[in-house]
Amino acid sequence: MSAAIQIDKVCKKYQIGHVNPTLREHITNVMTLKFLKKKSEEDVMWALKDVSLSIQHGETVGIIGRNGAGKSTLLKVLSKITYPTSGTTRVEGRVISLLEVGTGFHDELTGRENIFLNGSILGMPKKEVRRQMEAIIDYSGVEQFIDTPIKRYSSGMRLRLGFAVAAHLDPDILIVDEVLAVGDAQFQKKCLDTIRKLRESARTILFVSHNLAVVENLCERCVWIDQGQVQMDGESGAVIRDYQESAREHKAVTVELDSTTGRRGTGKIRFNGLEFLSPDGMSQKIIRAGDPVVMRFHYTATDTVEFPSFGFKMYTESGVLVTETSTSHHSIYIPAIEPGVGYLDLNITSLNLLAARFTISLWVTDQTGATVHDNVENAVIVEVEPANLYNSNWFADSRFGIVYFPQKWDLSGIPAVENPTAKLPPPQLEPLPK
């Protein structure tokens, strides 16, 4: 069976600063021979560069990337709002696109009149619009203003009305660009429920959003676009993790400790580095809440040390002890460390910390703790990044506590609960201060 959407080597070029000249400007250009001047490469912007994708029927695919990466341009090309400079696209089935707030609305018409207009643009027969009118109005939540000119609507009201019309169509392919950027939590839940129903009915969905938790929860597959090119295409969790890593200035969460001052101890063994790895041994650029992680403690020994104990403490920024552990806590007895370099790993199956900043203190002692060979207070600062912890739309941070527990709610004891597995969108919270 052929793909629902096939994109082959699509490029889109824009001329920077180019607008259609007025008659006066055109005459001036002819008189000054300006039109003969060759355009430089600096005047050209490639919004898309050789983008190739194949999306199968029934797939729900998230598209992520920074502002200006080319996401919206790609959706406009697929929706035939604009056309590619080169390359081809093929779309099979009825397409409904929600790309901008209020697209297809006329400011002087009322909400009711715009339902007819928008429905017509999206391919809904007038008879069908009449039949669905009350359901559309109820879905939109703007009943009180339905006969008011839409120019008096807020951006959220316009979005709700536009999505309400699209929600009552039966598209084969739904293309959505930042539909959750405007609107309250209740309407966002309606949007997500509608998209889930379409997904369950094997419709093809392209979903663009900066809300990575929603993308990871809603889409099994994700495409990361940057500077007009596909950087990564694969399982949503992996793509989102690499996308988050790209925002980090440093290449890996590795800390050198050789030059650290203020340490105490005999110096026979000293920590010289702490590294964070994935379970397969790859150096991590970010550490996400809930992910497995390996802490690798690098050391240098100048003398033979019998029965050493390696350990660390982790604190919140405010100094609250989160955890303390050591090889002795696990009844691990190391007979001796010989002179030289080495490392030991602590495997954490799930980092049950909410997104926040933490500090780590390290030590090496003898088995009793009486002799300290190395002690480095507040040696490392670790930033734990948010993740889709509960397979919902939540990116919980330090406002929700320090730790989270793997958990599952059971609502079977509550009578008459409809759809007990429905997931609400996250609350509208202000971002944490930097």
MOGI-V190085 format. One line per field, one symbol per residue. ss: DSSP state (A for helix, B for strand, O for the rest). phi: phi as a letter, one per 40 degrees, with the letter a starting at -180 (. if undefined). psi: psi as a letter, one per 40 degrees, with the letter a starting at -180 (. if undefined). A space follows every 10 residues. Layout:
# MOGI-V190085
ss = ???
phi = ???
psi = ???
This chain:
# MOGI-V190085
ss = OOOOBBBBBB BBBBBOOOOO OOAAAAAAAA AOOAAAOOOO AAABBBBBBB BBBBBOOOOB BBBBOOOOOO AAAAAAAAOO OOOOOBBBBB BOOOBBBBOO OOOOOOOOOB AAAAAAAAAA AOOOOAAAAA AAAAAAAAAA OOAAAOOOBA AAOOAAAAAA AAAAAAAOOO OOBBBBBOOO OOOOAAAAAA AAAAAAAAAA OOOBBBBBOO OAAAAAAAOO BBBBBBOOBB BBBBBAAAAA AAAAAAOOOO OOOBBBOOOO OOOBOOOOBB BBBBBBBOOO OOBOOOBBOO OOBBBBBBBB BOOOBBOBBB BBBBBBOOOO BBBBBBOOOO OOOOOBBOOB BBBBBBBBOO OOBOBBBBBB BBBBBBOOOO OBBBBBBBBB BBBBBOOOOO OOBOOOBAAA OOBOOOOOOO OOOOOOOOOO OOOOBOOOOO OOOO
phi = .cccbbbbfc bbbbccgcbc ccdccccccc ccfccccccc cccbbccbbf cbabbccgcb bcbbicdgch cccccccccg cbbccagbbb bbhcbbbbba cgcgcbcccc dccccccccc ccgcddcccd ccdccccccc gbdcbcbcdc cccccccccc cccccccbcb ccbbbbbfcc cbhccccccd dccccccccc cgccbbbbac ccccdcccbc babbbafgbc caaicddccc cccccccccc cacbbcbdcc bgcbhcgcbb cbabbbbcdc gccccbbbdg ccabcbccab bbbcbcfcbb aabbbcccgc ccabaaccdc fcbcdabcdh baabbbcbca ccbccabbbb bbabbcccgc bbcaabcfcb bbbcccacdb fbbbbcbccb hbbbbdaacb bccccfccfc ccbcccccbc cccc
psi = hiidhhhhfh ihhihhehih iidddddddd defdeehhhi deehhhdhhf hhihhiheih hihiiihede ddddddddef diiidiiiih hhihhhhgdi heheihdeii dddddddddd deehiddddd dedddddddd efddedfihe eeiidddddd dddddddeig idhhhhhfee diiidddddd dddddddddd efihhhhhie gdddddddhd iihhhhfeih dihahddddd ddddddehdi dighhhedeh ieiiidedhh heihihiide ehhhdihihe iiihhhhiih heihhifihh iiihiideeh hdihiiddde fhhhdihiha iaiiihhhdh gfiihahiih iiihiideed hhdhhhhfdh hhhhiiigde fafhgiaeee adiihhihih eeehifhhge eihiiiigii iii.
